[in-house]
Structures are given as structure tokens and as C-alpha cells.
Amino acid sequence: VVYFGDSVKTGATIGSSVDIYFSDGSITTLDEKTELLLKGESVASNDSKSTITKILLKLKVGKIWNKVVRLAQASEFNVETTSAIAGVRGTEFGVQADNNGNLEKIIVRSGQVDIDKDKNGTIDPATDIQINGGEDSAGQPLDVTPDNPKMAVVGTNGAITVNDVGTSNTWDFEKDYYSTTA
């Protein structure tokens, strides 16, 4: 059992992984050489039909894959790195951080991910990215489906570019996740 405030760290052995199951039904899987801080969770009743949950994770280094259940309107599931926060609702996505905790990549398989680079809680079209429902810098829609995943890559200058992933360009970790959970 782990609690919010705890850190979870996986070993360097190839194939090492850890699954964390949250009270709302969401799952986070850590890849090898990954450290994740469970920063916080709150649960509050919204009404008789839904529950509001707020989950905040801090990815210190490595890769995680998240399968987030559809959330009530006021609910949040956020993954923070040193350089950005990715916020989601009902989404399957992976996040990779470098050894300094800076965001390197996000792969979105379904749902929507908002990348908030200045961590101010709002998505500013000039600096931030909304994958699925948003547009790239050329004004092209960033629509995501399991057959058409997108990958956001943070360049050395901090600029975020979004590309089609294609089935041959997915993380080995994502391939392993879907081959073992299908």
C-alpha cells in the first residue's frame, strides 16, 4: 500500500514496472528507472451520481503510462514535471521526464491532454498545447484516436511540437502495456 506523500521508484532491471491503482479506478504504470511522487488526492461527493477526485502526481524521472477513467466535471488528474503540468480527463497517455525532471515527451492514445508549461492552471494558446480539441502551430487539428495517437516532444528551446505517432513509433513500454493488459 502506498499513500499520498510517498515516492515510488522502480529498479533499473529491464522490464521492471509497478502499477498504481487509484480509488477512482484510474491506473498509473511506472516503467523501469522511474521515480514518481504521489503528491496529493482529494475525494469529495458531488452528488448522488458522481464523485469529484483530484489526483496530482510528480514525475521526477522516467516514463509512466496512465489510464484515467472518465472524470466528473470538477475532477482533475494531473502529472507534473519540473517544466510543465499535463492535465487530463478520461484519457490514456504516457509521460516521459529526463534526469532533471523536465518534460521530454507525451504520447496521447485517447482523450485529451492539456500541457501547461507555465503551470498557472490555464491553457494559453501562445505557449501551451491542448492535444485533442486543440490545434498545432500551423492551425491543424490535433485529433487523437487509438488508431491515430499523437506525440508531443519538447525541444531544447522549450518549444512543443506534436506529431503523428504511428504504430511503429510508439514506446516499447506502451506496446508492452497493451500486450499484457489486453
N, C-alpha and C positions, 0 to 999 in steps of 0.2 A: 504494500500500500504506500502510495506517495501522497503528499499533501501540498497544498499551495504554499509557496515559500521554499520548497525543496528543489534541488537541481538533480537532473537525471543525465548520466553520462554513459555512453556506450564505448566498448573497447575497440581496439584497432584491428581485431581479427576480422578478416573478410567475411561478410555475411552476418556480422553481429547486428542485431536490431532489437528494439524494445517497442511494444505497443502500449499506449496510454489510453484508457477508456474513460470518458468524462460522463458526468451524471446526466447530461442532455442527450447522450447517445453518440456524440462525436468521437472520433478516434484519431490519434496522432501516432505515427510510426517514426521512430528515430533510426537513421542509418548508422553504420559504423562511424567511429571517430566524431561523434556528435555530442554536444552539450546543450541542454535545454533547461531553462529556469521556469518553473511554474509560478508565474508572478501573482496571479490572482483569479478568483472566481467568486461571483455572487449569484445567488438564485433568489428570485422574488416572484411571487404569484402575480400574474397579470389579470387573469380572470379564470373562469372555470374551464376554458378551452385551451389555454396556453400558459407557458411558463417563460419568464424572462431570465436568460442567463447571460453573464458577461465573463468571458474567459480571456485572459491575457497571458501569452507565452513569450519568453525572451529567448531567441535562438542565439547562443553565444558563438557556436562554430558548428559546421557540418550541414547535413541535409535532413529535412523532415518531410513527411507526406501526411496530409490532413484530409480526412473525410468528415466534413461538417454537415450535420443534419440541418434541415430547413429550420430557420430560427424565427421566433416571434419578432414582430417589427422592431421592438426596442432592444432585442438581444444583440450581443456582439461576440465575435470570435476573432481575436487579433493576434498576429505573430509579429513581434518587434525584433529588429536587429539594431545594431549601433546606428545605421544610416537611414532606416525607414521603418514604417509600420504597414503590414498588409492586413486589411480588414475584409472579412468575408461573411456570406450568408448562404447556407445550403450549397457548399462548394467542395470540389475535390481539387486540391492544389498542393504543390511542393515548393519548399523554400530552401535556398542554399545560402549560407553565410561563409565568408572567408575566415582566416585565423584571427582576424581582428574584430570579428563580429559584424562586419559590413555586409549588406545585402549584395549577393552576386547574381542570383537567378531566381525566377519564379516560373513554374510551369502550371498552367491552369487547364484542367481537363474538363470541368463543367462548372457552371455557376459564374459568380462574379468576384473579382479581387480588386480592391482599391489600394493602390500603393501611395502612401502618404509620406513623401520624402522629408518634409519638414516637421512631421509628427505633430501638427497643430489640430488634427481632428477634422479637417476639411480637405476636400479634393480640389486643388487649384489646377485648372487645365493647362496653365503655363508651366507648371513644374511637376505635377503629379500625373499618374496614369490610372485609368479605370479600364480593366480588361473585361470585356463582355459588357456591352452597353456604351462603351466609350469609343474614341477614335484615336488612331495613331497621329503622328505629327503631320502626315500628308492628308489627313481627313478621311482615311479609310476605316470602315468599321472593324472593331476588334471582337468579332463574334466567335464564341467558343462552343464546341460540342465535343463529346468523347472521341469522335472521328476527326475533329479539327482542333486539337489543343493548341494553345499559344504559349510562347516562352518569352518572358521579359528578361533582358540582360542589362545589367548596369555597367556602363563603360567606365574607364579610368577617370574620365572627366565628370562622372556622376550622371550623365545623360542615360535615359532608359530607352532602349529600342525593343520593339515587340515583333516577333517573327512567328510564322507558322512553324510548329514543331515537326510534324510529320511522324510517322510511326517509326522510322529508322533513327530519329534523333532524340528519342526520349531517354531519360536517365535509366541506367540499368536498375536502379533502385525502384523506379516506378514499374518497370517491366516485372521485376521480382514481386512487387506488391500485388499486382493484378494476377500473376500466375499462381500465387499462393492463396489468394483470398477469393478467387472466382468460384 
